[in-house]
Amino acid sequence: MRRQLELENAVATELAGAHDAVLRTLEQQLDCDVFLRGNMLTLSGDDDAVEAGAEVVRELAERIERGHEIAPDTIAAIQGALEVDASPRAVLEDVVWRHRSRDVTPRTVNQKRYVDSIRRNTITFGIGPAGTGKTWLAVAMAAAALSNREVNRIILTRPAVEAGERLGFLPGDLMAKVDPYLRPLFDALHDMIDTARFTLYMENGVIEVAPLAFMRGRTLNDSFIILDEAQNTTPEQMKMFLTRLGENSKMVVTGDVTQVDLPSDQHSGLVTIADVLDEVPGIEFIRFGGRDVIRHKLVQSIVAAYAAHQERLAPELRPAAAKRA
């Protein structure tokens, strides 16, 4: 099947982009050949592939006509939304947080479900591989909640489990010790809050960072609390953390059950928690997959290769955490 679509000049120019980057990405994503001559776009291939490709192009054209810039990953986001009968506009134009000229928005349907769950529920679990935006979007939601005065502070925590090192072996005060463990959260916050304001928030306790062990005995009111790398919590630590929840607070728990760094004889609190809390109202589990990876395209391939390798391993050779997952 061959189909031609006449585009507005501005749309054709945007699709071509610098050195035809967007056009090449479009052809890589679609299961058909794509040709652009002037303002006439031609799709050639199987009937279903051409029809699906035409729908993607129409959505891209609408975004361009509404004044949005098109990046190569926009195509994958639109295609992913259309494949599950979701509205690409509802996904890509849900601005979670705006800092200077940068908008933070979901890029996949699962990311949209994730931010909607955080808005709707008191506790949200984001479980999935690296690069799926779990931490990034959680921090954006926390910054938005603080800016809108929905909460009075942001609390960031994670278990201090890294390559056999213990927190006390690192030099410096508490902040210096915690910094390497919480650096991904710090980086995300620095991207979303001006440096001067971030420093002021830290000094005034509006933003607080602490290892998970320091949470015991506390009640966290009026707070947006993020537990990162939760796969490295024990079931006892997970219970302790969740029971810190106070009035007018939200919790977001993120982790990847395929990257458990606990000793092989210890169970992961993130692996077992779904069985415990699956039917509790106010709690939702969002599970991400390889298609939600929004880092370099090669990361998707790496995640998929590791998943396939894990499936090929005999059960008796799998790590204890993988068996339990």
N, C-alpha and C positions, 0 to 999 in steps of 0.2 A: 504494500500500500504506500502511496505517495500523497502527501498533503502539504499544501502551501498556505501560509498564514501571512497576511499583510500587516505589517507593524507600523505604528507611528514612528517618525524619524527619531524622536528622542528615545524611544524604547529600543529601536535597532542599535542606536549608538551605545546605549548603556549595556546591552547584551554583548556587543562586540568587546567593549572595555579595552583596557590596555593589552595589546598583543593578543587579542581574542581570548583572554583568560577565562571570562565567564562562558563564552561560547564553547570552549574546549571542555570546561567542566560540565556543561549541559550535555554534551555528547557522551562524556564518560558516565554520567549518571543515568541517562536514558538508554533504553535497549533499541535504539534506532539511530540512523545516520542523521546528522543535522548540518544544513548548509544555509548560510546567510549571504544574500547578494542584494546590496542596497537595503531596502526595507522589506524584502521578501524572504521569509524563513521557510525552508523546505524540510519536512520530516519524511524519512523513507525507512520502511521496515515492515515488520508484522503488523497486522491490523490493530491488535490490542496495544502494542508498544507505541504505535503512532498516536492512537487515541489518548493514551496516558500522557505521552509527551506533549500533545497539544494542550491538555489541561494544565500541565506544569507551566508551559509558556504563557498561557492566558493569565495564570496567577502571577507570574513574574511581571507581565506587562501591567497588570493592575497595580502592583506595588510600585513600579517605576512611575506610573502616572500619578500616584498619590505622593510622590516626592521622596520615596525611599531609595537609598542606594542598594545595589545588589552586590553581594559578596559571593564567592564560590560556594560557601557553605549554606547560603540561602536556598540554593536549588535542592540540596539534600533535605533541608527542613520542610520545604513545600511538598516535595515528593513523599516524604514520610507521613506528613499529615494527610495527604490525599489517599494514601494507601489504606488508611484506617478510617476513611470517611470523616475526618476531622477538618475543621476550617483552618487553613493556613493563616488567615488573617487573625483569627482568635489566638493562635499560638504565637505568632511572630510580633504582634502589636500589643501584647500584654507587657507594658513597661513596669517592671518590678521596682527599679530604682534608676534615677537619672542623676548623674554626677557630671557637672560641666556639660560637655557636648556628647557625653557617652550614655547610651541607654542600655540597661541590662534587661534582657528579655529572654524568655525560654526559646530554645532552638529546636526542640523536638516535642512530640506529643507527650512523652513521659515527663519531660521537664515542666510542661504546662500543668500536668496532673500534680506534679510535686509542689509547685508554688500554690496551686489551688488548695491542696491538702494542708499546707502550712497556714493558709488564711483561714481555713474552715475548722481545723482540728487543733486541739491543745498540744498533742504530741504527734510528730511525724517522723517516721523512719525512712531514710533514703539509703537503699542498699544496692550496690552495683560496682562495676569496675572503675578503674582510674579514668579520669577525663570526661566523666559524664555530667559534670557540673553540680554535683551534690553539695559540696562545700561552698562553692562560688555563689550559687543561688541562695543558700541558707544565709550566708553573710549579707547578701544584698537585701533579703527580706528583713534581717535584723536591723540593718541601717535604715530601711524604710520605716520600720516600726518605731525606732528611736526618734527619727525625724518627725514622724506624725504624732509623737507623744503617746503612743499606745503602750509603751513600756518606759521605764526610767533608766534602764541600764542593759548592757549586753554582757553576757558571761560566756567566755570561751574556755573549753576544757578538753582534755584528751588524756588517755592513759600514757604514762611515761614508759613505754615499751619500745625500745629501739636497739636492735643489733646487739643485745646482751649488755648494753650499758645501763647504769642506774643513774637516777637524777643527781644523787649526792656526789658522784664522781666528777661532775662538771664544775669548773671553777666559777666564781662570782656569786652574786646575791641570787635571790629567788628568780627575778626576772631574767637574769643571764642564764640560769639553769633551764628555765622553761622555754626560752626563746627558740632553741633548735626544734623542739617538739611542736610548737604552735606556729612556726613560721608560715605555713600555708594560710592559716587564718589571718595572721598579721598582714601578709601580702595582699590578700583579698580586701581587707579593711582599708589598707593604704590606697588601693585603687578606687575606693568608693567614698572616702572621707578625706578632706584636706588635711595635710600634715599637721598644721598648727592646731586644728580642732581635734585631731586624733590624739595629739600629745596632751592637750587640755583634758580630754575625756579620760585618758589613762591616769593623769595626775589626780583627777577628782573622783575616780572610781566609777565613772559612768561606763567605761569599758574595763572589764576585769578579766584577767587571764590567770588560770591556776591549773595545776595538775589535778587529775581526778581524785587522787588521794586526799586532797584538801577540801573536798565537798562534804565529807562526813559530818553530820551533826547540824548542817545548815538548812534553813528554809528560804527558798529563793522566790521572793515576791516581786511583782511588777518588773519582770525580767524576760529577756529573750535569751535562751540558753542553748548553746550549740555544743554537742559532744561529737568530736571528730575522731576518726580511726577507732570506732567503737568495736570493731572486730577483735581488738586487743584488750577488751574488758573481760573479766570473769563473770559468770552469772551473778555472783554476790555483789560485785562492783556495779553491774547494770542495775540490780534492784536498788542498791544504795543511791545511785544517781537519780533514778526515776522518782524515788520517794522524796527527793529534795524539792519537788515541784510545789510552789506556793500560789497564792492568789494572783490572778491577772498575769499569768506567765505563760510562755510558750516554750516548748522544747523541740529541738530538731536533732536527731541522732543519725549520723552518717557513718558508713563503713563499707568494706568489701570483704565478704566472707572467704574469698579466695586468697587473701593476703594476711592470714593470722600469724602473728609473730610470737605468740605465747608458747611456752614449753609444750611438747607433744602430749604430756599427761594432763594438761589443763584444758577445760572446755571454754569455748568462746561464748560470752554473754549475748553477742549479736546473733549467733547461730541458733541459739535456743529460744530467744525472746519471742519470735513469731508464734511459736506453739503456746506460749504462756498468755500473750496479750491479743491474739488474733481477733477475738470477739468482744473486746472491751470498747465501748463507745468512746469517741473522742480521740482515738488512736488509729492511725492509718499507716500502712506499709506501702511504699512505692519502690518497685524493683526496676532497676535500669539494666539495659543490655548493651551489647556491642554497638548497636546502631545509634545509641545515645552519646557515644564518644564524640566530643567536639574539639579535641585537640588535633594535632597533625593527623592527616588521614592514615598514616602508617600505624598510629596507635590502635586504630580499629583492627587492623590486620594482626597486630601483636596480641591484642586481647583475644581475638578469635583463635589464633594459633595456640595460645596457652589453654583456652577452653577445650579445643580439640585434643590437645595432648593429655589433658587431665582425664578426658573421657576414655582415652586409649589405655591409660594405666590400669593394671589389675587392681582390684579393691584392696588386696593385701599390701600393695606397694604404695598406696596413697597416704599422704600425711593424715594424721588423726583429725585435724580440723576439716580437711576435705571430705573425709568419710562422714563426719557429723553433718556437714552442709547438705 
